[in-house]
Amino acid sequence: MKRPSVKQKALNLRKQGKTYQEIARSLKVSLPKSTLSYWCRSIPLPNGYDRKVREYNLSNLGKARKVALQIQKKKRKDYLELLRGRNTHLARLIKDPNIAKIALAVLYLGEGRKNIKRSSLMFGNSDPNIVKFFLDLLRVCYNIDERKFRCTVQCRADQKIEELEKFWQNVTKVPPSQFYKARVDPRTVGKISKKPEYKGVCRIDYFSAELLIELLQIGEIIRIK
C-alpha cells in the first residue's frame, strides 16, 4: 500500500481542525505557512475551529508576554548591576569623614528643616533606609549625645501605632523613652490605607543649634557657583 505523501498527511490533519503550526509540528517537517495555506485552501474547517484559534492565539500571547517579561527583568538586572559596578568604589569614599559630612549636609538640605530660629535639627522621612543613612552619617561625623534625640511617628488613623513605634525604634536605635506621642493625620480618619508596607513617617529631632547651623553652612560652602 502506498504511503500517503506529506501533502496528503497535511490535508488530513487540516480536516481534523489542526492549525498550520500543529500540522508542521506533527509532520516534523519545516514547511512555510504559505505552502500549507495553498495546499489546504479548499479544505472545509470543522465547527469550533475559530474558537480554537482564538484560544490558541491567546495562549501563545500569554506565553510571549511571560517570555518578554523575563527578558525585560534580565535586562533590568544587568543594567542595575552595571550601574552598581560603576559606583562600588563610592562605598570606600564615604568612609572619609569630610566626604561623609558633605553627604550628611546635602541629605539634610533635602529632607531636613532649615529654620535656624529653632534650636534643633529636624529630619523626617518614610523610607527607613534614608532615616538610617542620615543617622549613620550623623553618628559618624559628630560626637553625638544620644540623649538629645527625640523621635515622633507620624501615621495614618488605621495603623497600629505600637507596631510602628517598635519598627522605628529598631531602625533608629533610639530608646522608647525618647519617642514622643505618635501624631495621627486627621485627614486619614475613616480611610483605609492602600499601602500595607507603609510605616508612616519618622521625624527625628536632635537638640543642637550649633550642629544645625554648621550643616546649613556646609550646604552654602559646597554649593556650585
N, CA and C atoms as a LAMMPS dump frame, in Angstrom:
ITEM: TIMESTEP
0
ITEM: NUMBER OF ATOMS
675
ITEM: BOX BOUNDS ff ff ff
-5.0000000000000000e+02 5.0000000000000000e+02
-5.0000000000000000e+02 5.0000000000000000e+02
-5.0000000000000000e+02 5.0000000000000000e+02
ITEM: ATOMS id mol type element x y z
1 1 1 N 0.847 -1.198 0
2 1 2 C 0 0 0
3 1 3 C 0.885 1.252 0
4 2 1 N 0.567 2.176 -0.873
5 2 2 C 1.368 3.375 -0.992
6 2 3 C 1.18 4.281 0.218
7 3 1 N 2.302 4.722 0.79
8 3 2 C 2.251 5.606 1.95
9 3 3 C 1.77 6.995 1.521
10 4 1 N 0.921 7.625 2.347
11 4 2 C 0.438 8.968 1.976
12 4 3 C 1.589 9.963 1.954
13 5 1 N 1.514 10.886 1.018
14 5 2 C 2.549 11.91 0.897
15 5 3 C 2.435 12.922 2.04
16 6 1 N 3.456 13.748 2.165
17 6 2 C 3.453 14.801 3.18
18 6 3 C 2.255 15.718 2.971
19 7 1 N 1.959 15.995 1.695
20 7 2 C 0.827 16.873 1.397
21 7 3 C -0.479 16.244 1.857
22 8 1 N -0.646 14.935 1.555
23 8 2 C -1.88 14.269 1.937
24 8 3 C -2.041 14.219 3.449
25 9 1 N -0.932 13.976 4.167
26 9 2 C -0.975 13.968 5.626
27 9 3 C -1.391 15.347 6.149
28 10 1 N -0.85 16.367 5.491
29 10 2 C -1.193 17.73 5.903
30 10 3 C -2.672 18 5.677
31 11 1 N -3.209 17.535 4.558
32 11 2 C -4.626 17.729 4.267
33 11 3 C -5.505 17.006 5.284
34 12 1 N -5.103 15.783 5.641
35 12 2 C -5.872 15.017 6.624
36 12 3 C -5.9 15.715 7.985
37 13 1 N -4.75 16.233 8.362
38 13 2 C -4.669 16.93 9.645
39 13 3 C -5.486 18.217 9.631
40 14 1 N -5.479 18.874 8.473
41 14 2 C -6.261 20.113 8.365
42 14 3 C -7.747 19.83 8.49
43 15 1 N -8.181 18.721 7.908
44 15 2 C -9.585 18.327 8.021
45 15 3 C -9.992 18.096 9.478
46 16 1 N -9.01 17.689 10.304
47 16 2 C -9.274 17.453 11.723
48 16 3 C -9.317 18.763 12.523
49 17 1 N -9.018 19.867 11.835
50 17 2 C -9.063 21.168 12.508
51 17 3 C -7.736 21.596 13.099
52 18 1 N -6.643 20.994 12.634
53 18 2 C -5.324 21.36 13.146
54 18 3 C -4.875 22.687 12.54
55 19 1 N -4.174 23.462 13.305
56 19 2 C -3.6 24.711 12.799
57 19 3 C -2.36 24.373 11.984
58 20 1 N -1.891 25.354 11.219
59 20 2 C -0.702 25.116 10.402
60 20 3 C 0.518 24.802 11.27
61 21 1 N 0.616 25.454 12.388
62 21 2 C 1.737 25.192 13.291
63 21 3 C 1.661 23.767 13.846
64 22 1 N 0.454 23.346 14.207
65 22 2 C 0.269 21.984 14.71
66 22 3 C 0.573 20.946 13.634
67 23 1 N 0.203 21.252 12.387
68 23 2 C 0.472 20.329 11.274
69 23 3 C 1.974 20.163 11.074
70 24 1 N 2.682 21.279 11.023
71 24 2 C 4.133 21.222 10.827
72 24 3 C 4.814 20.468 11.965
73 25 1 N 4.329 20.701 13.193
74 25 2 C 4.908 20.002 14.339
75 25 3 C 4.615 18.502 14.273
76 26 1 N 3.416 18.136 13.85
77 26 2 C 3.032 16.73 13.772
78 26 3 C 3.804 16.003 12.679
79 27 1 N 4.017 16.682 11.551
80 27 2 C 4.739 16.064 10.436
81 27 3 C 6.247 16.084 10.632
82 28 1 N 6.686 16.883 11.589
83 28 2 C 8.119 17.008 11.878
84 28 3 C 8.907 17.459 10.646
85 29 1 N 8.312 18.395 9.948
86 29 2 C 8.968 18.967 8.778
87 29 3 C 8.89 20.481 8.869
88 30 1 N 9.768 21.138 8.161
89 30 2 C 9.762 22.594 8.121
90 30 3 C 9.091 23.036 6.83
91 31 1 N 7.865 23.494 6.965
92 31 2 C 7.096 23.926 5.806
93 31 3 C 6.663 25.373 5.992
94 32 1 N 6.808 26.183 4.966
95 32 2 C 6.322 27.563 5.078
96 32 3 C 4.81 27.577 5.265
97 33 1 N 4.339 28.502 6.017
98 33 2 C 2.9 28.624 6.236
99 33 3 C 2.167 28.872 4.928
100 34 1 N 2.812 29.582 4.027
101 34 2 C 2.186 29.876 2.733
102 34 3 C 1.937 28.593 1.943
103 35 1 N 2.868 27.634 2.049
104 35 2 C 2.703 26.353 1.344
105 35 3 C 1.522 25.58 1.908
106 36 1 N 1.471 25.488 3.229
107 36 2 C 0.366 24.774 3.867
108 36 3 C -0.967 25.447 3.539
109 37 1 N -0.972 26.772 3.532
110 37 2 C -2.198 27.508 3.234
111 37 3 C -2.67 27.21 1.806
112 38 1 N -1.732 27.115 0.887
113 38 2 C -2.078 26.823 -0.512
114 38 3 C -2.621 25.408 -0.65
115 39 1 N -1.951 24.465 0.03
116 39 2 C -2.402 23.07 -0.052
117 39 3 C -3.83 22.92 0.491
118 40 1 N -4.089 23.613 1.594
119 40 2 C -5.331 23.385 2.337
120 40 3 C -6.424 24.401 2.013
121 41 1 N -6.249 25.157 0.922
122 41 2 C -7.167 26.269 0.655
123 41 3 C -8.613 25.824 0.45
124 42 1 N -8.82 24.575 0.001
125 42 2 C -10.181 24.113 -0.271
126 42 3 C -10.732 23.188 0.816
127 43 1 N -9.982 23.027 1.909
128 43 2 C -10.413 22.132 2.98
129 43 3 C -11.407 22.859 3.878
130 44 1 N -12.625 22.332 4.026
131 44 2 C -13.596 22.962 4.95
132 44 3 C -13.174 22.707 6.395
133 45 1 N -13.284 23.712 7.196
134 45 2 C -12.851 23.597 8.596
135 45 3 C -14.022 23.176 9.474
136 46 1 N -13.759 22.354 10.483
137 46 2 C -14.828 21.869 11.358
138 46 3 C -15.387 22.977 12.244
139 47 1 N -16.579 22.745 12.777
140 47 2 C -17.181 23.701 13.704
141 47 3 C -16.296 23.876 14.935
142 48 1 N -16.219 25.079 15.407
143 48 2 C -15.417 25.342 16.603
144 48 3 C -13.972 25.687 16.313
145 49 1 N -13.593 25.673 15.016
146 49 2 C -12.188 25.959 14.678
147 49 3 C -11.807 27.393 15.034
148 50 1 N -12.705 28.339 14.722
149 50 2 C -12.399 29.748 15.009
150 50 3 C -12.162 29.959 16.5
151 51 1 N -12.997 29.307 17.334
152 51 2 C -12.812 29.432 18.781
153 51 3 C -11.472 28.838 19.214
154 52 1 N -11.12 27.705 18.611
155 52 2 C -9.846 27.061 18.939
156 52 3 C -8.679 27.978 18.596
157 53 1 N -8.755 28.632 17.442
158 53 2 C -7.671 29.533 17.02
159 53 3 C -7.546 30.706 17.982
160 54 1 N -8.715 31.256 18.383
161 54 2 C -8.677 32.379 19.326
162 54 3 C -8.016 31.964 20.643
163 55 1 N -8.422 30.802 21.157
164 55 2 C -7.842 30.295 22.404
165 55 3 C -6.357 30.017 22.239
166 56 1 N -6.01 29.482 21.093
167 56 2 C -4.603 29.161 20.807
168 56 3 C -3.76 30.44 20.759
169 57 1 N -4.31 31.468 20.093
170 57 2 C -3.596 32.745 19.987
171 57 3 C -3.445 33.417 21.348
172 58 1 N -4.509 33.332 22.156
173 58 2 C -4.446 33.917 23.499
174 58 3 C -3.405 33.197 24.349
175 59 1 N -3.352 31.871 24.196
176 59 2 C -2.368 31.089 24.941
177 59 3 C -0.957 31.477 24.533
178 60 1 N -0.741 31.596 23.221
179 60 2 C 0.578 31.983 22.723
180 60 3 C 0.938 33.404 23.146
181 61 1 N -0.09 34.271 23.165
182 61 2 C 0.152 35.649 23.583
183 61 3 C 0.58 35.696 25.047
184 62 1 N -0.093 34.87 25.884
185 62 2 C 0.283 34.811 27.294
186 62 3 C 1.706 34.324 27.475
187 63 1 N 2.086 33.296 26.693
188 63 2 C 3.444 32.769 26.777
189 63 3 C 4.458 33.808 26.312
190 64 1 N 4.095 34.511 25.231
191 64 2 C 5.003 35.538 24.702
192 64 3 C 5.207 36.66 25.714
193 65 1 N 4.127 37.021 26.412
194 65 2 C 4.243 38.082 27.413
195 65 3 C 5.134 37.653 28.565
196 66 1 N 5.012 36.387 28.977
197 66 2 C 5.861 35.878 30.056
198 66 3 C 7.326 35.898 29.652
199 67 1 N 7.583 35.46 28.406
200 67 2 C 8.966 35.464 27.904
201 67 3 C 9.498 36.89 27.834
202 68 1 N 8.663 37.808 27.329
203 68 2 C 9.079 39.208 27.218
204 68 3 C 9.354 39.808 28.594
205 69 1 N 8.532 39.445 29.578
206 69 2 C 8.72 39.948 30.935
207 69 3 C 10.021 39.429 31.53
208 70 1 N 10.325 38.166 31.291
209 70 2 C 11.569 37.588 31.785
210 70 3 C 12.777 38.256 31.151
211 71 1 N 12.672 38.512 29.839
212 71 2 C 13.765 39.195 29.135
213 71 3 C 13.95 40.602 29.686
214 72 1 N 12.821 41.29 29.931
215 72 2 C 12.878 42.646 30.462
216 72 3 C 13.501 42.669 31.855
217 73 1 N 13.119 41.688 32.688
218 73 2 C 13.693 41.6 34.034
219 73 3 C 15.193 41.347 33.973
220 74 1 N 15.607 40.482 33.04
221 74 2 C 17.038 40.176 32.896
222 74 3 C 17.808 41.419 32.465
223 75 1 N 17.237 42.165 31.503
224 75 2 C 17.883 43.396 31.053
225 75 3 C 17.981 44.407 32.187
226 76 1 N 16.898 44.498 32.982
227 76 2 C 16.883 45.43 34.103
228 76 3 C 17.933 45.051 35.138
229 77 1 N 18.026 43.754 35.422
230 77 2 C 19.003 43.271 36.394
231 77 3 C 20.419 43.554 35.921
232 78 1 N 20.687 43.281 34.65
233 78 2 C 22.023 43.537 34.094
234 78 3 C 22.353 45.023 34.125
235 79 1 N 21.344 45.848 33.837
236 79 2 C 21.545 47.301 33.83
237 79 3 C 21.882 47.815 35.229
238 80 1 N 21.132 47.325 36.229
239 80 2 C 21.381 47.751 37.605
240 80 3 C 22.746 47.273 38.092
241 81 1 N 23.128 46.067 37.7
242 81 2 C 24.44 45.544 38.095
243 81 3 C 25.564 46.362 37.456
244 82 1 N 25.333 46.822 36.222
245 82 2 C 26.31 47.675 35.545
246 82 3 C 26.489 48.983 36.304
247 83 1 N 25.369 49.607 36.679
248 83 2 C 25.443 50.872 37.416
249 83 3 C 26.071 50.677 38.79
250 84 1 N 25.724 49.573 39.433
251 84 2 C 26.281 49.288 40.757
252 84 3 C 27.793 49.099 40.673
253 85 1 N 28.226 48.33 39.666
254 85 2 C 29.663 48.104 39.494
255 85 3 C 30.42 49.385 39.209
256 86 1 N 29.754 50.304 38.491
257 86 2 C 30.388 51.567 38.132
258 86 3 C 30.6 52.465 39.354
259 87 1 N 29.795 52.231 40.41
260 87 2 C 29.85 53.136 41.567
261 87 3 C 30.221 52.444 42.881
262 88 1 N 30.66 51.201 42.815
263 88 2 C 31.005 50.465 44.031
264 88 3 C 32.085 51.16 44.847
265 89 1 N 33.016 51.823 44.169
266 89 2 C 34.134 52.473 44.861
267 89 3 C 33.67 53.589 45.806
268 90 1 N 32.451 54.09 45.602
269 90 2 C 31.96 55.182 46.448
270 90 3 C 31.767 54.741 47.896
271 91 1 N 31.571 53.434 48.11
272 91 2 C 31.407 52.924 49.474
273 91 3 C 32.661 53.17 50.298
274 92 1 N 33.817 53.157 49.641
275 92 2 C 35.067 53.434 50.352
276 92 3 C 35.219 54.93 50.617
277 93 1 N 34.806 55.739 49.654
278 93 2 C 34.968 57.183 49.787
279 93 3 C 34.112 57.751 50.914
280 94 1 N 32.919 57.199 51.108
281 94 2 C 32.01 57.737 52.125
282 94 3 C 32.56 57.555 53.53
283 95 1 N 33.568 56.684 53.667
284 95 2 C 34.186 56.477 54.977
285 95 3 C 35.107 57.642 55.356
286 96 1 N 35.445 58.433 54.368
287 96 2 C 36.228 59.644 54.642
288 96 3 C 35.312 60.623 55.392
289 97 1 N 35.681 61.069 56.6
290 97 2 C 34.824 61.957 57.405
291 97 3 C 34.392 63.218 56.671
292 98 1 N 35.269 63.78 55.859
293 98 2 C 34.93 65.006 55.14
294 98 3 C 33.86 64.756 54.076
295 99 1 N 34.022 63.655 53.363
296 99 2 C 33.037 63.313 52.34
297 99 3 C 31.709 62.935 52.997
298 100 1 N 31.798 62.218 54.113
299 100 2 C 30.588 61.836 54.84
300 100 3 C 29.836 63.077 55.324
301 101 1 N 30.581 64.087 55.722
302 101 2 C 29.942 65.316 56.206
303 101 3 C 29.234 66.056 55.062
304 102 1 N 29.832 66.017 53.883
305 102 2 C 29.187 66.629 52.713
306 102 3 C 27.884 65.894 52.408
307 103 1 N 27.944 64.562 52.425
308 103 2 C 26.737 63.76 52.159
309 103 3 C 25.66 64.057 53.184
310 104 1 N 26.055 64.192 54.438
311 104 2 C 25.106 64.489 55.511
312 104 3 C 24.449 65.849 55.295
313 105 1 N 25.265 66.844 54.96
314 105 2 C 24.728 68.194 54.753
315 105 3 C 23.753 68.229 53.575
316 106 1 N 24.105 67.556 52.48
317 106 2 C 23.235 67.528 51.299
318 106 3 C 21.919 66.816 51.623
319 107 1 N 22.019 65.704 52.356
320 107 2 C 20.821 64.959 52.735
321 107 3 C 19.921 65.813 53.63
322 108 1 N 20.533 66.532 54.542
323 108 2 C 19.743 67.372 55.439
324 108 3 C 19.102 68.546 54.69
325 109 1 N 19.826 69.101 53.728
326 109 2 C 19.267 70.202 52.946
327 109 3 C 18.036 69.745 52.164
328 110 1 N 18.034 68.474 51.776
329 110 2 C 16.911 67.96 51.013
330 110 3 C 15.721 67.559 51.863
331 111 1 N 15.967 67.001 53.045
332 111 2 C 14.893 66.414 53.841
333 111 3 C 14.72 67.028 55.233
334 112 1 N 15.599 67.922 55.618
335 112 2 C 15.541 68.471 56.972
336 112 3 C 14.947 69.868 57.023
337 113 1 N 14.644 70.314 58.236
338 113 2 C 14.102 71.66 58.433
339 113 3 C 15.254 72.649 58.483
340 114 1 N 15.113 73.766 57.752
341 114 2 C 16.208 74.737 57.636
342 114 3 C 16.005 75.995 58.478
343 115 1 N 15.036 76.016 59.345
344 115 2 C 14.73 77.196 60.148
345 115 3 C 15.758 77.341 61.282
346 116 1 N 16.664 78.317 61.174
347 116 2 C 17.731 78.47 62.167
348 116 3 C 17.213 79.094 63.467
349 117 1 N 15.956 79.558 63.478
350 117 2 C 15.394 80.08 64.726
351 117 3 C 15.126 78.956 65.712
352 118 1 N 15.042 77.726 65.191
353 118 2 C 14.883 76.569 66.057
354 118 3 C 16.24 76.162 66.614
355 119 1 N 16.22 75.501 67.735
356 119 2 C 17.489 75.114 68.36
357 119 3 C 17.808 73.636 68.141
358 120 1 N 17.248 73.056 67.095
359 120 2 C 17.497 71.636 66.857
360 120 3 C 17.375 71.289 65.383
361 121 1 N 17.981 70.149 65.032
362 121 2 C 17.772 69.593 63.707
363 121 3 C 16.422 68.884 63.711
364 122 1 N 15.768 68.897 62.57
365 122 2 C 14.565 68.092 62.433
366 122 3 C 14.595 67.45 61.056
367 123 1 N 14.569 66.117 61.051
368 123 2 C 14.684 65.356 59.812
369 123 3 C 13.571 64.312 59.785
370 124 1 N 12.849 64.212 58.684
371 124 2 C 11.768 63.236 58.609
372 124 3 C 11.699 62.552 57.265
373 125 1 N 11.356 61.263 57.297
374 125 2 C 11.218 60.517 56.05
375 125 3 C 10.428 59.24 56.31
376 126 1 N 9.781 58.727 55.278
377 126 2 C 9.029 57.478 55.416
378 126 3 C 9.869 56.263 55.026
379 127 1 N 11.013 56.504 54.414
380 127 2 C 11.89 55.412 53.98
381 127 3 C 12.871 55.075 55.099
382 128 1 N 12.786 53.873 55.677
383 128 2 C 13.692 53.517 56.775
384 128 3 C 15.166 53.549 56.38
385 129 1 N 15.464 53.262 55.104
386 129 2 C 16.855 53.291 54.655
387 129 3 C 17.409 54.714 54.668
388 130 1 N 16.572 55.688 54.282
389 130 2 C 17.001 57.078 54.295
390 130 3 C 17.217 57.551 55.729
391 131 1 N 16.286 57.195 56.61
392 131 2 C 16.407 57.584 58.018
393 131 3 C 17.661 56.982 58.63
394 132 1 N 17.903 55.713 58.366
395 132 2 C 19.087 55.045 58.922
396 132 3 C 20.363 55.659 58.361
397 133 1 N 20.374 55.967 57.076
398 133 2 C 21.553 56.571 56.452
399 133 3 C 21.853 57.921 57.088
400 134 1 N 20.819 58.714 57.318
401 134 2 C 21.001 60.021 57.955
402 134 3 C 21.608 59.86 59.35
403 135 1 N 21.07 58.948 60.132
404 135 2 C 21.575 58.747 61.494
405 135 3 C 22.978 58.163 61.497
406 136 1 N 23.261 57.263 60.578
407 136 2 C 24.617 56.693 60.491
408 136 3 C 25.634 57.789 60.196
409 137 1 N 25.299 58.662 59.231
410 137 2 C 26.208 59.758 58.892
411 137 3 C 26.366 60.713 60.074
412 138 1 N 25.263 61.016 60.725
413 138 2 C 25.298 61.93 61.863
414 138 3 C 26.196 61.38 62.967
415 139 1 N 26.087 60.105 63.241
416 139 2 C 26.862 59.48 64.312
417 139 3 C 28.332 59.308 63.953
418 140 1 N 28.612 59.211 62.652
419 140 2 C 29.997 59.083 62.201
420 140 3 C 30.694 60.443 62.195
421 141 1 N 29.969 61.463 61.757
422 141 2 C 30.578 62.781 61.56
423 141 3 C 30.731 63.591 62.854
424 142 1 N 29.901 63.302 63.836
425 142 2 C 29.914 64.111 65.055
426 142 3 C 29.903 63.233 66.302
427 143 1 N 30.384 63.818 67.376
428 143 2 C 30.339 63.149 68.681
429 143 3 C 28.953 63.373 69.268
430 144 1 N 28.039 62.494 68.894
431 144 2 C 26.624 62.67 69.207
432 144 3 C 26.303 62.285 70.656
433 145 1 N 25.484 63.117 71.272
434 145 2 C 24.932 62.787 72.586
435 145 3 C 23.574 62.122 72.35
436 146 1 N 23.513 60.81 72.512
437 146 2 C 22.306 60.048 72.191
438 146 3 C 21.085 60.5 73.004
439 147 1 N 21.338 61.132 74.153
440 147 2 C 20.228 61.577 74.991
441 147 3 C 19.473 62.746 74.374
442 148 1 N 20.074 63.4 73.375
443 148 2 C 19.449 64.576 72.764
444 148 3 C 18.512 64.22 71.612
445 149 1 N 18.388 62.935 71.316
446 149 2 C 17.467 62.512 70.259
447 149 3 C 16.032 62.453 70.77
448 150 1 N 15.106 62.866 69.919
449 150 2 C 13.688 62.64 70.144
450 150 3 C 13.08 62.209 68.805
451 151 1 N 12.163 61.259 68.866
452 151 2 C 11.54 60.76 67.638
453 151 3 C 10.02 60.848 67.748
454 152 1 N 9.383 61.097 66.63
455 152 2 C 7.926 61.142 66.565
456 152 3 C 7.465 60.361 65.343
457 153 1 N 6.559 59.437 65.562
458 153 2 C 5.98 58.694 64.448
459 153 3 C 4.736 59.423 63.969
460 154 1 N 4.684 59.715 62.695
461 154 2 C 3.537 60.358 62.08
462 154 3 C 2.874 59.326 61.172
463 155 1 N 1.609 59.022 61.405
464 155 2 C 0.991 57.892 60.709
465 155 3 C -0.461 58.153 60.326
466 156 1 N -1.054 57.145 59.709
467 156 2 C -2.458 57.191 59.325
468 156 3 C -3.334 56.653 60.457
469 157 1 N -4.617 56.978 60.397
470 157 2 C -5.522 56.651 61.505
471 157 3 C -5.738 55.157 61.69
472 158 1 N -5.665 54.37 60.621
473 158 2 C -5.954 52.938 60.733
474 158 3 C -4.708 52.085 60.992
475 159 1 N -3.573 52.734 61.252
476 159 2 C -2.352 51.98 61.507
477 159 3 C -2.178 51.693 63.002
478 160 1 N -1.442 50.61 63.303
479 160 2 C -1.197 50.219 64.683
480 160 3 C 0.05 50.951 65.195
481 161 1 N -0.193 51.921 66.044
482 161 2 C 0.874 52.814 66.494
483 161 3 C 1.981 52.061 67.224
484 162 1 N 1.615 51.136 68.089
485 162 2 C 2.627 50.413 68.867
486 162 3 C 3.591 49.649 67.961
487 163 1 N 3.053 49.037 66.92
488 163 2 C 3.905 48.298 65.986
489 163 3 C 4.82 49.243 65.209
490 164 1 N 4.281 50.379 64.812
491 164 2 C 5.088 51.36 64.085
492 164 3 C 6.219 51.891 64.95
493 165 1 N 5.923 52.166 66.212
494 165 2 C 6.955 52.691 67.113
495 165 3 C 8.072 51.669 67.317
496 166 1 N 7.714 50.405 67.468
497 166 2 C 8.731 49.363 67.616
498 166 3 C 9.59 49.259 66.352
499 167 1 N 8.929 49.392 65.214
500 167 2 C 9.654 49.337 63.943
501 167 3 C 10.689 50.454 63.867
502 168 1 N 10.265 51.688 64.171
503 168 2 C 11.18 52.825 64.052
504 168 3 C 12.213 52.851 65.172
505 169 1 N 11.876 52.293 66.323
506 169 2 C 12.882 52.174 67.387
507 169 3 C 14.016 51.267 66.955
508 170 1 N 13.668 50.222 66.221
509 170 2 C 14.679 49.296 65.718
510 170 3 C 15.537 49.954 64.639
511 171 1 N 14.915 50.777 63.806
512 171 2 C 15.645 51.456 62.734
513 171 3 C 16.583 52.514 63.284
514 172 1 N 16.088 53.324 64.206
515 172 2 C 16.847 54.479 64.698
516 172 3 C 17.796 54.154 65.845
517 173 1 N 17.533 53.043 66.545
518 173 2 C 18.304 52.692 67.752
519 173 3 C 18.134 53.746 68.847
520 174 1 N 17.019 54.444 68.792
521 174 2 C 16.654 55.414 69.833
522 174 3 C 15.707 54.712 70.798
523 175 1 N 15.956 54.787 72.118
524 175 2 C 15.125 54.06 73.084
525 175 3 C 13.687 54.574 73.125
526 176 1 N 12.741 53.721 73.533
527 176 2 C 11.319 54.093 73.583
528 176 3 C 11.042 55.335 74.423
529 177 1 N 11.83 55.53 75.479
530 177 2 C 11.599 56.671 76.366
531 177 3 C 11.827 58.009 75.668
532 178 1 N 12.507 57.986 74.504
533 178 2 C 12.79 59.222 73.777
534 178 3 C 11.892 59.39 72.549
535 179 1 N 10.8 58.636 72.532
536 179 2 C 9.799 58.798 71.478
537 179 3 C 8.641 59.631 72.012
538 180 1 N 8.313 60.684 71.293
539 180 2 C 7.134 61.461 71.64
540 180 3 C 5.873 60.676 71.256
541 181 1 N 4.733 61.153 71.73
542 181 2 C 3.464 60.535 71.379
543 181 3 C 3.258 60.638 69.867
544 182 1 N 2.827 59.528 69.265
545 182 2 C 2.616 59.488 67.817
546 182 3 C 1.571 60.509 67.383
547 183 1 N 1.746 61.031 66.178
548 183 2 C 0.81 62.009 65.632
549 183 3 C 0.05 61.374 64.475
550 184 1 N -1.269 61.343 64.599
551 184 2 C -2.124 60.739 63.581
552 184 3 C -2.67 61.825 62.663
553 185 1 N -2.552 61.616 61.382
554 185 2 C -3.056 62.571 60.399
555 185 3 C -4.587 62.543 60.436
556 186 1 N -5.231 63.615 60.867
557 186 2 C -6.7 63.631 60.977
558 186 3 C -7.402 63.481 59.625
559 187 1 N -6.705 63.766 58.546
560 187 2 C -7.311 63.66 57.216
561 187 3 C -7.53 62.208 56.808
562 188 1 N -6.894 61.272 57.541
563 188 2 C -6.994 59.852 57.17
564 188 3 C -8.061 59.108 57.974
565 189 1 N -8.716 59.781 58.88
566 189 2 C -9.744 59.121 59.703
567 189 3 C -10.856 58.584 58.809
568 190 1 N -11.185 57.308 58.978
569 190 2 C -12.241 56.686 58.187
570 190 3 C -11.798 56.228 56.812
571 191 1 N -10.506 56.395 56.5
572 191 2 C -9.977 55.983 55.199
573 191 3 C -9.04 54.79 55.377
574 192 1 N -9.144 53.82 54.493
575 192 2 C -8.325 52.614 54.559
576 192 3 C -7.005 52.847 53.833
577 193 1 N -5.903 52.474 54.48
578 193 2 C -4.587 52.604 53.861
579 193 3 C -4.45 51.62 52.7
580 194 1 N -3.987 52.104 51.583
581 194 2 C -3.858 51.27 50.396
582 194 3 C -2.468 50.641 50.262
583 195 1 N -1.533 51.072 51.101
584 195 2 C -0.171 50.535 51.022
585 195 3 C 0.181 49.891 52.365
586 196 1 N 0.019 48.566 52.48
587 196 2 C 0.296 47.887 53.747
588 196 3 C 1.752 47.987 54.191
589 197 1 N 2.647 48.221 53.235
590 197 2 C 4.067 48.322 53.58
591 197 3 C 4.441 49.698 54.138
592 198 1 N 3.532 50.638 54.085
593 198 2 C 3.805 51.991 54.566
594 198 3 C 3.901 52.002 56.092
595 199 1 N 5.015 52.515 56.602
596 199 2 C 5.269 52.527 58.047
597 199 3 C 5.154 53.921 58.65
598 200 1 N 4.498 54.807 57.94
599 200 2 C 4.396 56.162 58.439
600 200 3 C 5.696 56.928 58.231
601 201 1 N 5.767 58.086 58.827
602 201 2 C 6.966 58.928 58.748
603 201 3 C 7.612 58.98 60.125
604 202 1 N 8.926 58.853 60.139
605 202 2 C 9.65 59.012 61.404
606 202 3 C 10.326 60.378 61.402
607 203 1 N 9.921 61.22 62.344
608 203 2 C 10.549 62.535 62.48
609 203 3 C 11.575 62.471 63.592
610 204 1 N 12.774 62.932 63.28
611 204 2 C 13.872 62.905 64.245
612 204 3 C 14.245 64.326 64.621
613 205 1 N 14.288 64.594 65.911
614 205 2 C 14.781 65.876 66.422
615 205 3 C 16.08 65.617 67.176
616 206 1 N 17.059 66.463 66.897
617 206 2 C 18.302 66.388 67.676
618 206 3 C 18.593 67.794 68.175
619 207 1 N 18.665 67.939 69.499
620 207 2 C 18.773 69.26 70.106
621 207 3 C 20.197 69.789 70.074
622 208 1 N 20.505 70.537 69.006
623 208 2 C 21.817 71.171 68.88
624 208 3 C 21.717 72.272 67.824
625 209 1 N 21.644 73.505 68.276
626 209 2 C 21.584 74.63 67.347
627 209 3 C 22.889 74.747 66.57
628 210 1 N 24.002 74.449 67.218
629 210 2 C 25.316 74.547 66.561
630 210 3 C 25.42 73.581 65.4
631 211 1 N 24.962 72.361 65.616
632 211 2 C 25.038 71.361 64.562
633 211 3 C 24.13 71.739 63.392
634 212 1 N 22.968 72.27 63.693
635 212 2 C 22.051 72.709 62.642
636 212 3 C 22.692 73.785 61.785
637 213 1 N 23.253 74.795 62.427
638 213 2 C 23.872 75.908 61.701
639 213 3 C 25.059 75.43 60.882
640 214 1 N 25.843 74.508 61.459
641 214 2 C 27.013 74.001 60.735
642 214 3 C 26.614 73.27 59.463
643 215 1 N 25.6 72.421 59.525
644 215 2 C 25.164 71.697 58.328
645 215 3 C 24.649 72.655 57.255
646 216 1 N 23.934 73.691 57.681
647 216 2 C 23.438 74.67 56.724
648 216 3 C 24.588 75.463 56.111
649 217 1 N 25.604 75.747 56.92
650 217 2 C 26.775 76.459 56.42
651 217 3 C 27.542 75.609 55.406
652 218 1 N 27.668 74.303 55.68
653 218 2 C 28.338 73.407 54.74
654 218 3 C 27.598 73.412 53.408
655 219 1 N 26.258 73.428 53.49
656 219 2 C 25.473 73.493 52.272
657 219 3 C 25.766 74.739 51.462
658 220 1 N 25.963 75.851 52.148
659 220 2 C 26.302 77.104 51.464
660 220 3 C 27.706 77.024 50.857
661 221 1 N 28.631 76.443 51.594
662 221 2 C 30.035 76.39 51.146
663 221 3 C 30.22 75.527 49.899
664 222 1 N 29.547 74.373 49.877
665 222 2 C 29.765 73.417 48.772
666 222 3 C 28.869 73.693 47.58
667 223 1 N 28 74.685 47.679
668 223 2 C 27.105 74.991 46.566
669 223 3 C 27.918 75.413 45.353
670 224 1 N 27.607 74.796 44.213
671 224 2 C 28.345 75.11 42.986
672 224 3 C 27.988 76.499 42.506
673 225 1 N 29.012 77.3 42.308
674 225 2 C 28.78 78.699 41.877
675 225 3 C 28.598 78.787 40.362
